Amino acid sequence: QVQLVESGGGSVQAGGSLRLSCAASGRTYTNYAMGWFRQAPGKEREFVAGIRWSAGITNYADSVKGRFTISRDNAKNTVYLQMNSLKPEDTAVYYCAARRTSPVGVGWGKRNEYDYWGQGTQVTVSS
């Protein structure tokens, strides 16, 4: 099994930046695709960004495209989410997730197709 631990959340003013990290341990010899999801109070968990572990192919939600960048360092078994130009509507708990299959199309955002989840890290953006 894979264990995921997020870090890097915090509070920032609108227009600021944060970088989230997701450290993976366990069966990391497998090339897992990774995703970032977020959940705001009273909202459902939504897809933010995804990356195939070995191929480097990425996918972003329309709401963050051009502002957020997902990347990974396979040697460190770590995935990052660089968040720039943050907006108050980005406020949420951000979750890292991993899947054994390579997502395509709408599959990037299918929560039930991800096999492992972290506990989340809070991001708060004030106006």
C-alpha positions as CSV (number, residue, x, y, z in Angstrom):
1,Q,0.0,0.0,0.0
2,V,1.0,3.6,-0.6
3,Q,0.9,6.2,2.2
4,L,0.6,9.9,1.2
5,V,1.4,12.9,3.5
6,E,0.7,16.5,2.4
7,S,2.4,19.5,3.7
8,G,2.9,23.2,2.8
9,G,-0.5,24.6,3.4
10,G,-1.1,27.8,5.2
11,S,-2.6,31.2,5.0
12,V,-1.8,33.7,2.3
13,Q,-3.3,36.9,0.9
14,A,-5.0,37.0,-2.5
15,G,-2.3,37.1,-5.3
16,G,0.2,35.2,-3.2
17,S,1.7,31.8,-3.7
18,L,2.1,28.5,-1.9
19,R,3.7,25.2,-2.7
20,L,2.2,22.0,-1.5
21,S,4.1,18.8,-1.2
22,C,2.9,15.2,-1.2
23,A,5.4,12.6,0.0
24,A,4.7,9.0,-0.9
25,S,5.9,5.9,0.8
26,G,5.2,2.2,0.5
27,R,5.0,0.6,-2.9
28,T,6.6,3.6,-4.7
29,Y,8.4,1.4,-7.2
30,T,5.1,1.4,-9.0
31,N,4.5,4.3,-11.4
32,Y,1.4,5.8,-9.8
33,A,-0.4,8.7,-11.4
34,M,-1.0,11.5,-8.9
35,G,-3.7,14.0,-8.4
36,W,-4.5,17.0,-6.2
37,F,-8.1,17.5,-5.1
38,R,-9.6,20.2,-2.9
39,Q,-12.7,20.5,-0.7
40,A,-14.1,23.7,0.6
41,P,-16.6,23.8,3.5
42,G,-20.0,22.8,2.2
43,K,-18.6,21.7,-1.2
44,E,-17.8,18.4,-2.7
45,R,-14.2,17.3,-3.2
46,E,-13.1,18.5,-6.7
47,F,-10.2,17.8,-9.0
48,V,-7.5,20.4,-9.2
49,A,-4.5,18.9,-11.1
50,G,-3.0,15.6,-12.0
51,I,0.2,14.1,-13.3
52,R,1.3,10.8,-14.6
53,W,4.2,9.6,-12.4
54,S,6.6,8.6,-15.1
55,A,5.3,10.3,-18.2
56,G,5.0,13.8,-16.9
57,I,1.6,14.4,-18.6
58,T,-0.5,16.8,-16.7
59,N,-4.1,17.9,-16.5
60,Y,-5.7,20.9,-14.7
61,A,-9.1,22.0,-13.7
62,D,-10.2,25.0,-15.7
63,S,-10.4,27.0,-12.5
64,V,-6.7,26.7,-11.8
65,K,-5.2,26.4,-15.3
66,G,-2.5,29.0,-15.8
67,R,-2.1,29.6,-12.1
68,F,-1.2,26.2,-10.6
69,T,1.5,23.8,-11.7
70,I,1.8,20.2,-10.7
71,S,5.2,18.5,-10.8
72,R,7.0,15.5,-9.4
73,D,10.4,14.4,-8.3
74,N,10.4,10.6,-8.7
75,A,13.7,10.2,-6.9
76,K,12.2,11.8,-3.8
77,N,8.8,10.1,-4.3
78,T,7.2,13.6,-4.0
79,V,4.6,15.5,-5.9
80,Y,4.2,19.2,-5.7
81,L,1.5,21.7,-6.4
82,Q,2.8,25.2,-7.0
83,M,-0.1,27.7,-6.5
84,N,0.4,31.2,-7.8
85,S,-2.0,34.1,-8.1
86,L,-4.2,32.6,-5.4
87,K,-7.8,33.7,-5.0
88,P,-10.1,33.5,-2.0
89,E,-12.1,30.8,-3.9
90,D,-9.0,28.6,-3.7
91,T,-9.5,28.3,0.0
92,A,-10.0,24.6,0.8
93,V,-8.4,21.5,2.2
94,Y,-6.1,20.1,-0.4
95,Y,-5.7,16.4,-0.8
96,C,-3.1,14.3,-2.5
97,A,-4.2,11.1,-4.2
98,A,-2.6,8.3,-6.1
99,R,-3.9,5.8,-8.6
100,R,-2.4,2.7,-10.2
101,T,-3.9,3.5,-13.6
102,S,-3.0,6.2,-16.1
103,P,-5.9,8.7,-16.3
104,V,-7.2,10.1,-19.5
105,G,-10.0,12.5,-20.3
106,V,-12.6,12.8,-17.6
107,G,-10.8,10.0,-15.7
108,W,-8.4,12.5,-14.3
109,G,-11.1,13.8,-12.0
110,K,-12.8,10.6,-11.0
111,R,-12.4,10.3,-7.3
112,N,-13.3,6.7,-7.0
113,E,-10.6,5.8,-9.5
114,Y,-7.9,6.9,-7.1
115,D,-6.6,4.2,-4.8
116,Y,-4.8,6.2,-2.0
117,W,-5.4,9.5,-0.3
118,G,-3.6,11.7,2.1
119,Q,-5.2,13.5,5.1
120,G,-5.2,16.9,3.5
121,T,-3.6,20.3,4.2
122,Q,-5.5,23.5,4.7
123,V,-5.0,26.4,2.3
124,T,-6.6,29.7,3.2
125,V,-6.6,32.7,0.9
126,S,-7.8,36.0,2.2
127,S,-8.9,39.0,0.2
